[in-house]
């Protein structure tokens, strides 16, 4: 006697429950790994501040990183682009070794002064671990995008303490101009659980000043926000252009792949000596010295110089072009906030509010995730910034059309199927 096949409704329920199970595991794993990572990041940053000579070991750190990826994780160095390829079924999978490799490489980059971020590490760790569980439950959830997007959401929500933005980022990221609403519930579960796990482990995220309301009348704040957003979009284009420009320069100089981080490191060391400051090394949220330009000081009148955004842009793009790990989001926050500070100072606008808008808008334009970044502004700076941030992110994103950080994105839902 032939056994009865499960009904379509039962199979659908099983897939949903399995997908939520993957999301829960992704959130828990992201929270645990992000908590460890953020604690270790504070420790290695403090160590670099205590021993500034560690900067001169940056070329050695680059060589070690290249060798480690070649030996244990070939292909993993593509980072978020690899995750997007897996989500769109253009790549067979995410190596589990991506998680320890990106963790070690990022901490080593920060220890020796590389100007990189932290979200790339959290997102890659979350997605790599989530993909492991996705493979185990592939009989119920054959679509790899469930695990990958849940891992991205969990990592982003945990590392920044912004669960709503983390979920929306994962939904908005893979396809230009469209949302992956089919994965919304899984992304929400992963992002919130990642954030809750991180908080439960006692990890404290950076607290930014709450923004005040900006009137968006045509004769008032509307044109100011639109004008600033235009500049933010151009800054995003400049960031991506410099990132690729360094790569083209290294290629023209016929520098072999294994030597790219060495060349990049020597440029970072030379610029540090030339400018006479190490304020633009590392993650840049706070400075080694009280008077150093930093992300936190972008919200203070006179806290950064008129060109702090440009120096941070140069340091970050050459570091990333050399293949150092950590991501670009927090440096983009610095670039945007410092640029907002400079514009506000020049035009007599409110420094705190325009720094906050630059914070989210430059990243929105570079990553083409304007709605997620508007929600990020609401979570970090309060509800008064939501509408100005939304306007700034949308305009900046439009200005940056045609360029972006991630080449592996698709143009429509049809392209991703």
Protein Blocks (a to p, Z undefined) as FASTA:
>chain_A
ZZddddfklmmmmmmmmmmmmmmmmmmmmmmmmmmmmmmmmmmmmmmmmmmmlmmmmmmm
mmmmmmmmmmmoghjlnmmmmmmmmmnopafbdcfklmmmmmmmmmmmmmnopacdfklm
mmmmmmmmmmmmmmmmmmmmmclklmmmmmmmmmmmmmnopaklmmmmmmmmmpghiacf
klmmmmmmmmmmmmmmmmmnopacddddddddddfbfklmmmmmmmmmmmmmmmmmmmmm
mmmmmmmmmmmnopafklmmmmmmmmmmmmmmmnopaklgcjllacfbfklccfklmmpg
hkacfklmmmmmmmmmmmmmnopahijmlmmmmmmmmmmmmmmmmnopafklmmmmmmmm
mmmmmnopaklmmmmmmmmnojklmmmmmmmmmmmmmmmgoiafblkbcfbfklmZZ
